[in-house]
Amino acid sequence: MPYLYVRIAGDADPVLAERVAADLLAITGSVLGKRKEVTSISIDFVPATTWFVGGSRVADDAPSTFYLNIKITEGTNTKDQKAAYVDKVFPAMQALIGPLARASYIVIDDVRADAWGFEGKTQEQRYITARTL
């Protein structure tokens, strides 16, 4: 049940957004074992004139950049899986966007099961219900 929030430096590009969403959906499923049908992805484009890396404006011939924040349920993935995810996402994004600044960040937030959910139920409620059946 992950939620992915992506920010990309540059002008809005619906085709790129679709490609990014497709690649992230595939990687999130294959590396972290997350189900496609409950994975939500939102993508925002940020003007390169307002994004700075190392004190340089991305629009000033610096490599492009992105930020990915993915929220997953705490305890559902190992450190090795998370490291593999970061390892796969960066080159996938580089293949889509082009050269990237080293400071293009991927943040994996482990959210407590009792602190989030979907369809009106927390992940903890789902776990408890599944155990009592």
N, CA, C and O atoms as CSV, one atom per row, in Angstrom:
chain,resi,resn,atom,element,x,y,z
A,1,MET,N,N,0.829,-1.176,0.000
A,1,MET,CA,C,0.000,0.000,0.000
A,1,MET,C,C,0.874,1.239,0.000
A,1,MET,O,O,0.728,2.090,0.878
A,2,PRO,N,N,1.750,1.360,-0.930
A,2,PRO,CA,C,2.606,2.550,-0.902
A,2,PRO,C,C,1.960,3.770,-1.553
A,2,PRO,O,O,1.092,3.675,-2.421
A,3,TYR,N,N,2.433,4.910,-1.085
A,3,TYR,CA,C,2.108,6.180,-1.725
A,3,TYR,C,C,3.429,6.794,-2.148
A,3,TYR,O,O,4.340,6.939,-1.332
A,4,LEU,N,N,3.537,7.155,-3.422
A,4,LEU,CA,C,4.748,7.757,-3.959
A,4,LEU,C,C,4.458,9.186,-4.387
A,4,LEU,O,O,3.489,9.458,-5.095
A,5,TYR,N,N,5.315,10.085,-3.942
A,5,TYR,CA,C,5.213,11.491,-4.324
A,5,TYR,C,C,6.515,11.855,-5.023
A,5,TYR,O,O,7.593,11.766,-4.436
A,6,VAL,N,N,6.403,12.267,-6.284
A,6,VAL,CA,C,7.567,12.569,-7.108
A,6,VAL,C,C,7.545,14.036,-7.498
A,6,VAL,O,O,6.511,14.574,-7.893
A,7,ARG,N,N,8.692,14.670,-7.382
A,7,ARG,CA,C,8.874,16.044,-7.874
A,7,ARG,C,C,10.021,15.988,-8.880
A,7,ARG,O,O,11.075,15.411,-8.609
A,8,ILE,N,N,9.798,16.591,-10.034
A,8,ILE,CA,C,10.798,16.602,-11.100
A,8,ILE,C,C,11.057,18.042,-11.496
A,8,ILE,O,O,10.117,18.812,-11.698
A,9,ALA,N,N,12.325,18.412,-11.609
A,9,ALA,CA,C,12.677,19.761,-12.050
A,9,ALA,C,C,12.418,19.868,-13.545
A,9,ALA,O,O,12.961,19.093,-14.333
A,10,GLY,N,N,11.589,20.827,-13.933
A,10,GLY,CA,C,11.316,21.033,-15.346
A,10,GLY,C,C,9.861,21.366,-15.603
A,10,GLY,O,O,9.033,21.412,-14.694
A,11,ASP,N,N,9.583,21.593,-16.865
A,11,ASP,CA,C,8.222,21.923,-17.285
A,11,ASP,C,C,7.338,20.679,-17.247
A,11,ASP,O,O,7.812,19.560,-17.440
A,12,ALA,N,N,6.065,20.889,-16.999
A,12,ALA,CA,C,5.111,19.782,-16.963
A,12,ALA,C,C,5.159,19.007,-18.273
A,12,ALA,O,O,5.148,19.594,-19.355
A,13,ASP,N,N,5.212,17.693,-18.164
A,13,ASP,CA,C,5.316,16.821,-19.324
A,13,ASP,C,C,4.489,15.566,-19.032
A,13,ASP,O,O,4.970,14.652,-18.361
A,14,PRO,N,N,3.243,15.514,-19.532
A,14,PRO,CA,C,2.376,14.378,-19.234
A,14,PRO,C,C,2.932,13.035,-19.712
A,14,PRO,O,O,2.712,12.009,-19.069
A,15,VAL,N,N,3.644,13.040,-20.826
A,15,VAL,CA,C,4.222,11.792,-21.339
A,15,VAL,C,C,5.306,11.295,-20.384
A,15,VAL,O,O,5.345,10.114,-20.041
A,16,LEU,N,N,6.181,12.199,-19.960
A,16,LEU,CA,C,7.216,11.827,-18.997
A,16,LEU,C,C,6.577,11.360,-17.694
A,16,LEU,O,O,7.029,10.379,-17.103
A,17,ALA,N,N,5.544,12.040,-17.246
A,17,ALA,CA,C,4.864,11.650,-16.006
A,17,ALA,C,C,4.334,10.221,-16.104
A,17,ALA,O,O,4.473,9.445,-15.158
A,18,GLU,N,N,3.736,9.870,-17.226
A,18,GLU,CA,C,3.229,8.505,-17.413
A,18,GLU,C,C,4.349,7.486,-17.394
A,18,GLU,O,O,4.207,6.413,-16.806
A,19,ARG,N,N,5.466,7.812,-18.033
A,19,ARG,CA,C,6.610,6.892,-18.069
A,19,ARG,C,C,7.218,6.723,-16.681
A,19,ARG,O,O,7.567,5.612,-16.281
A,20,VAL,N,N,7.344,7.827,-15.949
A,20,VAL,CA,C,7.873,7.760,-14.583
A,20,VAL,C,C,6.947,6.908,-13.716
A,20,VAL,O,O,7.411,6.036,-12.981
A,21,ALA,N,N,5.646,7.158,-13.801
A,21,ALA,CA,C,4.684,6.388,-13.004
A,21,ALA,C,C,4.766,4.899,-13.332
A,21,ALA,O,O,4.744,4.064,-12.427
A,22,ALA,N,N,4.859,4.563,-14.605
A,22,ALA,CA,C,4.928,3.157,-15.008
A,22,ALA,C,C,6.197,2.489,-14.479
A,22,ALA,O,O,6.146,1.378,-13.952
A,23,ASP,N,N,7.329,3.169,-14.620
A,23,ASP,CA,C,8.592,2.591,-14.146
A,23,ASP,C,C,8.598,2.439,-12.627
A,23,ASP,O,O,9.017,1.406,-12.105
A,24,LEU,N,N,8.134,3.466,-11.922
A,24,LEU,CA,C,8.118,3.383,-10.458
A,24,LEU,C,C,7.143,2.314,-9.969
A,24,LEU,O,O,7.419,1.625,-8.987
A,25,LEU,N,N,6.020,2.174,-10.642
A,25,LEU,CA,C,5.062,1.131,-10.285
A,25,LEU,C,C,5.704,-0.249,-10.429
A,25,LEU,O,O,5.557,-1.107,-9.559
A,26,ALA,N,N,6.415,-0.448,-11.534
A,26,ALA,CA,C,7.068,-1.738,-11.779
A,26,ALA,C,C,8.167,-2.015,-10.749
A,26,ALA,O,O,8.244,-3.118,-10.209
A,27,ILE,N,N,9.009,-1.026,-10.476
A,27,ILE,CA,C,10.108,-1.213,-9.521
A,27,ILE,C,C,9.563,-1.420,-8.110
A,27,ILE,O,O,10.066,-2.258,-7.362
A,28,THR,N,N,8.544,-0.662,-7.754
A,28,THR,CA,C,7.957,-0.780,-6.419
A,28,THR,C,C,7.359,-2.171,-6.221
A,28,THR,O,O,7.439,-2.738,-5.132
A,29,GLY,N,N,6.768,-2.709,-7.265
A,29,GLY,CA,C,6.220,-4.064,-7.185
A,29,GLY,C,C,7.295,-5.129,-7.141
A,29,GLY,O,O,7.238,-6.038,-6.314
A,30,SER,N,N,8.281,-5.025,-8.028
A,30,SER,CA,C,9.283,-6.086,-8.124
A,30,SER,C,C,10.285,-6.076,-6.978
A,30,SER,O,O,10.696,-7.140,-6.516
A,31,VAL,N,N,10.683,-4.911,-6.515
A,31,VAL,CA,C,11.717,-4.840,-5.478
A,31,VAL,C,C,11.124,-4.857,-4.068
A,31,VAL,O,O,11.643,-5.534,-3.181
A,32,LEU,N,N,10.048,-4.119,-3.867
A,32,LEU,CA,C,9.462,-4.029,-2.523
A,32,LEU,C,C,8.260,-4.958,-2.333
A,32,LEU,O,O,7.751,-5.103,-1.222
A,33,GLY,N,N,7.814,-5.581,-3.421
A,33,GLY,CA,C,6.695,-6.516,-3.318
A,33,GLY,C,C,5.351,-5.854,-3.071
A,33,GLY,O,O,4.453,-6.467,-2.494
A,34,LYS,N,N,5.206,-4.608,-3.505
A,34,LYS,CA,C,3.962,-3.875,-3.265
A,34,LYS,C,C,2.955,-4.147,-4.378
A,34,LYS,O,O,3.322,-4.281,-5.545
A,35,ARG,N,N,1.687,-4.226,-4.000
A,35,ARG,CA,C,0.620,-4.543,-4.945
A,35,ARG,C,C,0.253,-3.329,-5.797
A,35,ARG,O,O,0.035,-2.228,-5.290
A,36,LYS,N,N,0.192,-3.567,-7.095
A,36,LYS,CA,C,-0.119,-2.516,-8.071
A,36,LYS,C,C,-1.459,-1.841,-7.785
A,36,LYS,O,O,-1.567,-0.618,-7.872
A,37,GLU,N,N,-2.469,-2.622,-7.449
A,37,GLU,CA,C,-3.824,-2.075,-7.327
A,37,GLU,C,C,-4.008,-1.128,-6.144
A,37,GLU,O,O,-5.002,-0.403,-6.094
A,38,VAL,N,N,-3.080,-1.118,-5.196
A,38,VAL,CA,C,-3.194,-0.182,-4.072
A,38,VAL,C,C,-1.989,0.753,-3.991
A,38,VAL,O,O,-1.717,1.340,-2.944
A,39,THR,N,N,-1.273,0.884,-5.102
A,39,THR,CA,C,-0.148,1.818,-5.172
A,39,THR,C,C,-0.636,3.117,-5.799
A,39,THR,O,O,-1.221,3.115,-6.882
A,40,SER,N,N,-0.390,4.222,-5.108
A,40,SER,CA,C,-0.806,5.543,-5.581
A,40,SER,C,C,0.436,6.390,-5.832
A,40,SER,O,O,1.349,6.433,-5.007
A,41,ILE,N,N,0.458,7.063,-6.978
A,41,ILE,CA,C,1.621,7.869,-7.368
A,41,ILE,C,C,1.143,9.248,-7.801
A,41,ILE,O,O,0.237,9.366,-8.627
A,42,SER,N,N,1.750,10.287,-7.245
A,42,SER,CA,C,1.482,11.643,-7.737
A,42,SER,C,C,2.804,12.264,-8.168
A,42,SER,O,O,3.838,12.076,-7.528
A,43,ILE,N,N,2.743,13.002,-9.258
A,43,ILE,CA,C,3.948,13.586,-9.852
A,43,ILE,C,C,3.720,15.074,-10.068
A,43,ILE,O,O,2.739,15.486,-10.685
A,44,ASP,N,N,4.640,15.863,-9.551
A,44,ASP,CA,C,4.626,17.311,-9.752
A,44,ASP,C,C,5.884,17.726,-10.492
A,44,ASP,O,O,6.962,17.171,-10.280
A,45,PHE,N,N,5.729,18.697,-11.349
A,45,PHE,CA,C,6.879,19.303,-12.014
A,45,PHE,C,C,7.128,20.659,-11.371
A,45,PHE,O,O,6.200,21.442,-11.164
A,46,VAL,N,N,8.377,20.923,-11.061
A,46,VAL,CA,C,8.779,22.160,-10.391
A,46,VAL,C,C,9.643,22.953,-11.358
A,46,VAL,O,O,10.565,22.388,-11.946
A,47,PRO,N,N,9.380,24.239,-11.543
A,47,PRO,CA,C,10.221,25.023,-12.453
A,47,PRO,C,C,11.704,24.890,-12.082
A,47,PRO,O,O,12.080,25.060,-10.922
A,48,ALA,N,N,12.522,24.588,-13.066
A,48,ALA,CA,C,13.961,24.438,-12.827
A,48,ALA,C,C,14.589,25.740,-12.344
A,48,ALA,O,O,15.683,25.740,-11.781
A,49,THR,N,N,13.888,26.845,-12.569
A,49,THR,CA,C,14.396,28.141,-12.097
A,49,THR,C,C,14.251,28.298,-10.587
A,49,THR,O,O,14.854,29.195,-9.998
A,50,THR,N,N,13.459,27.435,-9.958
A,50,THR,CA,C,13.252,27.544,-8.509
A,50,THR,C,C,13.825,26.355,-7.736
A,50,THR,O,O,13.579,26.224,-6.538
A,51,TRP,N,N,14.578,25.500,-8.402
A,51,TRP,CA,C,15.194,24.341,-7.741
A,51,TRP,C,C,16.701,24.538,-7.771
A,51,TRP,O,O,17.282,24.800,-8.824
A,52,PHE,N,N,17.321,24.410,-6.624
A,52,PHE,CA,C,18.759,24.635,-6.491
A,52,PHE,C,C,19.436,23.379,-5.954
A,52,PHE,O,O,18.933,22.732,-5.036
A,53,VAL,N,N,20.568,23.051,-6.532
A,53,VAL,CA,C,21.387,21.942,-6.052
A,53,VAL,C,C,22.804,22.466,-5.890
A,53,VAL,O,O,23.398,22.970,-6.843
A,54,GLY,N,N,23.338,22.350,-4.701
A,54,GLY,CA,C,24.691,22.838,-4.444
A,54,GLY,C,C,24.834,24.327,-4.671
A,54,GLY,O,O,25.919,24.804,-5.003
A,55,GLY,N,N,23.752,25.064,-4.496
A,55,GLY,CA,C,23.776,26.508,-4.681
A,55,GLY,C,C,23.569,26.962,-6.111
A,55,GLY,O,O,23.491,28.162,-6.374
A,56,SER,N,N,23.478,26.023,-7.040
A,56,SER,CA,C,23.268,26.370,-8.454
A,56,SER,C,C,21.833,26.077,-8.862
A,56,SER,O,O,21.257,25.053,-8.498
A,57,ARG,N,N,21.284,26.993,-9.616
A,57,ARG,CA,C,19.927,26.815,-10.145
A,57,ARG,C,C,19.974,25.695,-11.190
A,57,ARG,O,O,20.826,25.704,-12.079
A,58,VAL,N,N,19.065,24.744,-11.077
A,58,VAL,CA,C,19.033,23.622,-12.015
A,58,VAL,C,C,18.867,24.123,-13.446
A,58,VAL,O,O,19.383,23.506,-14.378
A,59,ALA,N,N,18.165,25.217,-13.631
A,59,ALA,CA,C,17.935,25.759,-14.972
A,59,ALA,C,C,19.210,26.298,-15.616
A,59,ALA,O,O,19.262,26.458,-16.835
A,60,ASP,N,N,20.231,26.578,-14.823
A,60,ASP,CA,C,21.469,27.167,-15.342
A,60,ASP,C,C,22.460,26.098,-15.778
A,60,ASP,O,O,23.595,26.063,-15.301
A,61,ASP,N,N,22.036,25.241,-16.670
A,61,ASP,CA,C,22.883,24.198,-17.253
A,61,ASP,C,C,23.397,23.175,-16.253
A,61,ASP,O,O,24.331,22.432,-16.557
A,62,ALA,N,N,22.814,23.124,-15.080
A,62,ALA,CA,C,23.169,22.072,-14.132
A,62,ALA,C,C,22.399,20.811,-14.524
A,62,ALA,O,O,21.384,20.899,-15.214
A,63,PRO,N,N,22.870,19.642,-14.093
A,63,PRO,CA,C,22.067,18.444,-14.365
A,63,PRO,C,C,20.687,18.593,-13.729
A,63,PRO,O,O,20.512,19.342,-12.768
A,64,SER,N,N,19.737,17.891,-14.263
A,64,SER,CA,C,18.384,17.952,-13.711
A,64,SER,C,C,18.347,17.226,-12.371
A,64,SER,O,O,19.363,16.703,-11.915
A,65,THR,N,N,17.190,17.195,-11.752
A,65,THR,CA,C,17.059,16.521,-10.465
A,65,THR,C,C,15.624,16.076,-10.252
A,65,THR,O,O,14.706,16.507,-10.949
A,66,PHE,N,N,15.454,15.196,-9.265
A,66,PHE,CA,C,14.123,14.757,-8.862
A,66,PHE,C,C,14.160,14.449,-7.376
A,66,PHE,O,O,15.226,14.343,-6.768
A,67,TYR,N,N,12.989,14.311,-6.816
A,67,TYR,CA,C,12.834,13.906,-5.421
A,67,TYR,C,C,11.711,12.891,-5.389
A,67,TYR,O,O,10.640,13.127,-5.948
A,68,LEU,N,N,11.946,11.772,-4.741
A,68,LEU,CA,C,10.910,10.759,-4.570
A,68,LEU,C,C,10.746,10.486,-3.087
A,68,LEU,O,O,11.717,10.205,-2.385
A,69,ASN,N,N,9.521,10.571,-2.619
A,69,ASN,CA,C,9.188,10.171,-1.256
A,69,ASN,C,C,8.178,9.045,-1.372
A,69,ASN,O,O,7.099,9.221,-1.939
A,70,ILE,N,N,8.534,7.888,-0.831
A,70,ILE,CA,C,7.615,6.753,-0.839
A,70,ILE,C,C,7.293,6.384,0.598
A,70,ILE,O,O,8.183,6.267,1.440
A,71,LYS,N,N,6.026,6.205,0.859
A,71,LYS,CA,C,5.568,5.812,2.188
A,71,LYS,C,C,5.129,4.353,2.130
A,71,LYS,O,O,4.297,3.959,1.313
A,72,ILE,N,N,5.721,3.569,3.028
A,72,ILE,CA,C,5.392,2.148,3.126
A,72,ILE,C,C,5.085,1.832,4.590
A,72,ILE,O,O,5.441,2.598,5.485
A,73,THR,N,N,4.433,0.717,4.821
A,73,THR,CA,C,4.124,0.323,6.186
A,73,THR,C,C,5.381,-0.186,6.874
A,73,THR,O,O,6.096,-1.045,6.356
A,74,GLU,N,N,5.628,0.362,8.043
A,74,GLU,CA,C,6.796,-0.002,8.841
A,74,GLU,C,C,6.872,-1.519,9.036
A,74,GLU,O,O,5.879,-2.172,9.356
A,75,GLY,N,N,8.074,-2.056,8.833
A,75,GLY,CA,C,8.303,-3.472,9.060
A,75,GLY,C,C,7.972,-4.376,7.894
A,75,GLY,O,O,8.149,-5.590,7.991
A,76,THR,N,N,7.490,-3.812,6.781
A,76,THR,CA,C,7.116,-4.662,5.647
A,76,THR,C,C,8.258,-4.892,4.671
A,76,THR,O,O,8.153,-5.748,3.792
A,77,ASN,N,N,9.343,-4.147,4.809
A,77,ASN,CA,C,10.495,-4.327,3.933
A,77,ASN,C,C,11.783,-4.275,4.744
A,77,ASN,O,O,11.878,-3.566,5.746
A,78,THR,N,N,12.766,-5.037,4.291
A,78,THR,CA,C,14.063,-5.091,4.961
A,78,THR,C,C,14.957,-3.943,4.503
A,78,THR,O,O,14.661,-3.259,3.523
A,79,LYS,N,N,16.057,-3.745,5.230
A,79,LYS,CA,C,17.041,-2.738,4.825
A,79,LYS,C,C,17.609,-3.070,3.453
A,79,LYS,O,O,17.840,-2.173,2.641
A,80,ASP,N,N,17.835,-4.352,3.189
A,80,ASP,CA,C,18.371,-4.756,1.888
A,80,ASP,C,C,17.390,-4.446,0.763
A,80,ASP,O,O,17.800,-3.990,-0.305
A,81,GLN,N,N,16.113,-4.685,0.987
A,81,GLN,CA,C,15.115,-4.365,-0.033
A,81,GLN,C,C,15.063,-2.867,-0.295
A,81,GLN,O,O,14.965,-2.433,-1.442
A,82,LYS,N,N,15.130,-2.084,0.769
A,82,LYS,CA,C,15.090,-0.631,0.605
A,82,LYS,C,C,16.334,-0.134,-0.125
A,82,LYS,O,O,16.243,0.750,-0.977
A,83,ALA,N,N,17.489,-0.694,0.202
A,83,ALA,CA,C,18.723,-0.311,-0.497
A,83,ALA,C,C,18.633,-0.685,-1.973
A,83,ALA,O,O,19.046,0.090,-2.836
A,84,ALA,N,N,18.100,-1.862,-2.266
A,84,ALA,CA,C,17.939,-2.293,-3.659
A,84,ALA,C,C,16.976,-1.371,-4.400
A,84,ALA,O,O,17.173,-1.086,-5.581
A,85,TYR,N,N,15.943,-0.908,-3.716
A,85,TYR,CA,C,14.971,-0.001,-4.319
A,85,TYR,C,C,15.638,1.309,-4.729
A,85,TYR,O,O,15.478,1.770,-5.859
A,86,VAL,N,N,16.382,1.899,-3.808
A,86,VAL,CA,C,17.094,3.148,-4.114
A,86,VAL,C,C,18.057,2.916,-5.275
A,86,VAL,O,O,18.182,3.754,-6.168
A,87,ASP,N,N,18.737,1.767,-5.252
A,87,ASP,CA,C,19.699,1.416,-6.299
A,87,ASP,C,C,19.035,1.289,-7.674
A,87,ASP,O,O,19.648,1.631,-8.685
A,88,LYS,N,N,17.815,0.811,-7.723
A,88,LYS,CA,C,17.098,0.642,-9.004
A,88,LYS,C,C,16.423,1.929,-9.477
A,88,LYS,O,O,16.379,2.207,-10.675
A,89,VAL,N,N,15.899,2.710,-8.537
A,89,VAL,CA,C,15.138,3.901,-8.918
A,89,VAL,C,C,16.029,4.957,-9.558
A,89,VAL,O,O,15.658,5.532,-10.581
A,90,PHE,N,N,17.194,5.224,-8.977
A,90,PHE,CA,C,18.033,6.311,-9.492
A,90,PHE,C,C,18.374,6.122,-10.975
A,90,PHE,O,O,18.134,7.041,-11.759
A,91,PRO,N,N,18.920,4.977,-11.396
A,91,PRO,CA,C,19.216,4.832,-12.827
A,91,PRO,C,C,17.969,4.819,-13.712
A,91,PRO,O,O,18.023,5.250,-14.864
A,92,ALA,N,N,16.859,4.333,-13.185
A,92,ALA,CA,C,15.618,4.356,-13.969
A,92,ALA,C,C,15.183,5.791,-14.229
A,92,ALA,O,O,14.773,6.134,-15.338
A,93,MET,N,N,15.275,6.622,-13.206
A,93,MET,CA,C,14.918,8.034,-13.374
A,93,MET,C,C,15.907,8.732,-14.304
A,93,MET,O,O,15.517,9.572,-15.115
A,94,GLN,N,N,17.172,8.386,-14.187
A,94,GLN,CA,C,18.180,8.993,-15.059
A,94,GLN,C,C,17.922,8.616,-16.522
A,94,GLN,O,O,18.114,9.437,-17.419
A,95,ALA,N,N,17.496,7.396,-16.755
A,95,ALA,CA,C,17.186,6.963,-18.123
A,95,ALA,C,C,16.015,7.757,-18.702
A,95,ALA,O,O,15.966,7.994,-19.909
A,96,LEU,N,N,15.080,8.165,-17.856
A,96,LEU,CA,C,13.917,8.918,-18.316
A,96,LEU,C,C,14.170,10.418,-18.419
A,96,LEU,O,O,13.719,11.065,-19.364
A,97,ILE,N,N,14.887,10.965,-17.451
A,97,ILE,CA,C,15.050,12.417,-17.350
A,97,ILE,C,C,16.330,12.905,-18.013
A,97,ILE,O,O,16.372,14.016,-18.543
A,98,GLY,N,N,17.368,12.085,-17.987
A,98,GLY,CA,C,18.681,12.506,-18.470
A,98,GLY,C,C,19.627,12.665,-17.298
A,98,GLY,O,O,19.308,12.247,-16.185
A,99,PRO,N,N,20.794,13.265,-17.531
A,99,PRO,CA,C,21.777,13.408,-16.453
A,99,PRO,C,C,21.154,14.049,-15.208
A,99,PRO,O,O,20.417,15.032,-15.291
A,100,LEU,N,N,21.477,13.459,-14.056
A,100,LEU,CA,C,20.890,13.922,-12.796
A,100,LEU,C,C,21.957,14.417,-11.834
A,100,LEU,O,O,23.077,13.907,-11.804
A,101,ALA,N,N,21.590,15.408,-11.059
A,101,ALA,CA,C,22.450,15.864,-9.974
A,101,ALA,C,C,22.596,14.729,-8.963
A,101,ALA,O,O,21.662,13.960,-8.737
A,102,ARG,N,N,23.779,14.635,-8.360
A,102,ARG,CA,C,23.991,13.616,-7.330
A,102,ARG,C,C,22.979,13.776,-6.205
A,102,ARG,O,O,22.545,12.791,-5.608
A,103,ALA,N,N,22.608,15.005,-5.921
A,103,ALA,CA,C,21.662,15.294,-4.840
A,103,ALA,C,C,20.223,15.173,-5.330
A,103,ALA,O,O,19.409,16.072,-5.123
A,104,SER,N,N,19.923,14.061,-5.975
A,104,SER,CA,C,18.552,13.711,-6.349
A,104,SER,C,C,18.122,12.651,-5.340
A,104,SER,O,O,18.630,11.530,-5.352
A,105,TYR,N,N,17.199,13.007,-4.483
A,105,TYR,CA,C,16.933,12.187,-3.301
A,105,TYR,C,C,15.747,11.249,-3.437
A,105,TYR,O,O,14.730,11.568,-4.052
A,106,ILE,N,N,15.922,10.076,-2.834
A,106,ILE,CA,C,14.878,9.069,-2.709
A,106,ILE,C,C,14.716,8.834,-1.213
A,106,ILE,O,O,15.654,8.407,-0.540
A,107,VAL,N,N,13.530,9.113,-0.699
A,107,VAL,CA,C,13.265,8.979,0.733
A,107,VAL,C,C,12.201,7.904,0.927
A,107,VAL,O,O,11.118,7.974,0.346
A,108,ILE,N,N,12.521,6.924,1.741
A,108,ILE,CA,C,11.564,5.869,2.067
A,108,ILE,C,C,11.121,6.088,3.506
A,108,ILE,O,O,11.912,5.951,4.439
A,109,ASP,N,N,9.857,6.426,3.675
A,109,ASP,CA,C,9.293,6.630,5.011
A,109,ASP,C,C,8.579,5.363,5.458
A,109,ASP,O,O,7.662,4.885,4.790
A,110,ASP,N,N,9.010,4.825,6.594
A,110,ASP,CA,C,8.312,3.705,7.222
A,110,ASP,C,C,7.234,4.287,8.135
A,110,ASP,O,O,7.539,4.903,9.156
A,111,VAL,N,N,5.985,4.085,7.760
A,111,VAL,CA,C,4.858,4.640,8.509
A,111,VAL,C,C,4.260,3.536,9.390
A,111,VAL,O,O,4.027,2.419,8.927
A,112,ARG,N,N,4.020,3.858,10.650
A,112,ARG,CA,C,3.424,2.877,11.556
A,112,ARG,C,C,2.089,2.393,10.991
A,112,ARG,O,O,1.324,3.172,10.422
A,113,ALA,N,N,1.824,1.111,11.154
A,113,ALA,CA,C,0.605,0.505,10.608
A,113,ALA,C,C,-0.665,1.122,11.178
A,113,ALA,O,O,-1.700,1.140,10.512
A,114,ASP,N,N,-0.591,1.631,12.411
A,114,ASP,CA,C,-1.788,2.239,12.998
A,114,ASP,C,C,-1.951,3.702,12.610
A,114,ASP,O,O,-2.889,4.366,13.051
A,115,ALA,N,N,-1.032,4.204,11.781
A,115,ALA,CA,C,-1.043,5.633,11.442
A,115,ALA,C,C,-1.460,5.922,10.009
A,115,ALA,O,O,-1.456,7.079,9.587
A,116,TRP,N,N,-1.818,4.896,9.260
A,116,TRP,CA,C,-2.286,5.160,7.901
A,116,TRP,C,C,-3.021,3.955,7.347
A,116,TRP,O,O,-2.917,2.844,7.868
A,117,GLY,N,N,-3.776,4.203,6.266
A,117,GLY,CA,C,-4.527,3.130,5.649
A,117,GLY,C,C,-5.261,3.616,4.410
A,117,GLY,O,O,-5.034,4.728,3.933
A,118,PHE,N,N,-6.138,2.773,3.901
A,118,PHE,CA,C,-6.964,3.135,2.748
A,118,PHE,C,C,-8.325,2.472,2.916
A,118,PHE,O,O,-8.481,1.555,3.722
A,119,GLU,N,N,-9.292,2.932,2.165
A,119,GLU,CA,C,-10.679,2.457,2.257
A,119,GLU,C,C,-11.206,2.528,3.684
A,119,GLU,O,O,-12.015,1.696,4.093
A,120,GLY,N,N,-10.748,3.521,4.439
A,120,GLY,CA,C,-11.265,3.732,5.782
A,120,GLY,C,C,-10.736,2.793,6.852
A,120,GLY,O,O,-11.250,2.789,7.971
A,121,LYS,N,N,-9.714,1.990,6.535
A,121,LYS,CA,C,-9.131,1.080,7.520
A,121,LYS,C,C,-7.624,1.280,7.572
A,121,LYS,O,O,-6.964,1.436,6.545
A,122,THR,N,N,-7.095,1.272,8.791
A,122,THR,CA,C,-5.637,1.352,8.911
A,122,THR,C,C,-5.030,0.005,8.519
A,122,THR,O,O,-5.720,-1.012,8.457
A,123,GLN,N,N,-3.750,0.023,8.261
A,123,GLN,CA,C,-3.051,-1.223,7.951
A,123,GLN,C,C,-3.078,-2.159,9.160
A,123,GLN,O,O,-3.150,-3.378,9.003
A,124,GLU,N,N,-3.021,-1.593,10.353
A,124,GLU,CA,C,-3.083,-2.427,11.556
A,124,GLU,C,C,-4.435,-3.124,11.667
A,124,GLU,O,O,-4.500,-4.301,12.022
A,125,GLN,N,N,-5.520,-2.399,11.362
A,125,GLN,CA,C,-6.846,-3.024,11.384
A,125,GLN,C,C,-6.899,-4.181,10.396
A,125,GLN,O,O,-7.467,-5.231,10.697
A,126,ARG,N,N,-6.316,-3.996,9.230
A,126,ARG,CA,C,-6.295,-5.061,8.222
A,126,ARG,C,C,-5.540,-6.282,8.745
A,126,ARG,O,O,-5.973,-7.418,8.554
A,127,TYR,N,N,-4.422,-6.043,9.398
A,127,TYR,CA,C,-3.612,-7.129,9.948
A,127,TYR,C,C,-4.403,-7.893,11.015
A,127,TYR,O,O,-4.449,-9.123,11.003
A,128,ILE,N,N,-5.017,-7.158,11.924
A,128,ILE,CA,C,-5.774,-7.794,13.012
A,128,ILE,C,C,-6.943,-8.597,12.452
A,128,ILE,O,O,-7.190,-9.722,12.885
A,129,THR,N,N,-7.653,-8.028,11.501
A,129,THR,CA,C,-8.787,-8.723,10.885
A,129,THR,C,C,-8.330,-10.005,10.195
A,129,THR,O,O,-8.990,-11.037,10.310
A,130,ALA,N,N,-7.220,-9.949,9.486
A,130,ALA,CA,C,-6.709,-11.125,8.777
A,130,ALA,C,C,-6.282,-12.223,9.759
A,130,ALA,O,O,-6.420,-13.407,9.453
A,131,ARG,N,N,-5.774,-11.850,10.916
A,131,ARG,CA,C,-5.305,-12.829,11.912
A,131,ARG,C,C,-6.465,-13.523,12.616
A,131,ARG,O,O,-6.321,-14.660,13.067
A,132,THR,N,N,-7.593,-12.866,12.714
A,132,THR,CA,C,-8.722,-13.453,13.450
A,132,THR,C,C,-9.593,-14.342,12.576
A,132,THR,O,O,-10.516,-14.984,13.079
A,133,LEU,N,N,-9.321,-14.389,11.295
A,133,LEU,CA,C,-10.140,-15.224,10.403
A,133,LEU,C,C,-9.690,-16.649,10.376
A,133,LEU,O,O,-10.281,-17.469,9.674
